């Protein structure tokens, strides 16, 4: 792991570990803030009515994702968990378009944009292969290697068949003489 990854992953993850732990421990206030969004999306997505439990689950996703990212164990999974949990958190907590007070609207817009930046970082973390080839490249490369080896094996088999045919022809000629 590079020095940048070793430093950047825990820095990005810290906010999610702290926020996730807070949401798991104290979901009440966050459940009140998330209530309008949950009232709209809950029936469409078939979510349970327990808003505090949903806030805790979202907080647990942030906590686990942050821990995975910070420790470097399954950092791509951690990045995905963080990204997935950050979307409803941002929509519920920083709906600046619903604010009428200009100062509050500006504050919430700043927080919304900050969360978009964190979402970008989490998405980058979710696709970072740590300098190693990703699964798609590995699968494509395995296909290329297999095709190349098959072509080589076929070429070798044709050559060996020709040699065997020549040897058989020589053996027949020797037997006739």
Secondary structure, DSSP 8 states (H G I E B T S, - for coil): --HHHHHHHHHHHHHHHHHHHHHHH--HHHHHHHHHHHHHHHHHHT--S-HHHHHHHHHHHHHHHHHHHHHTSSHHHHHHHHHHHHHHHHHHH--GGG--SHHHHHHHHHHHHHHHHHHHHHHHHHH--TTS--HHHHHHHHHHHHHHHHHHHHHHHHHHHHHHHHHHHHHHHHHH-
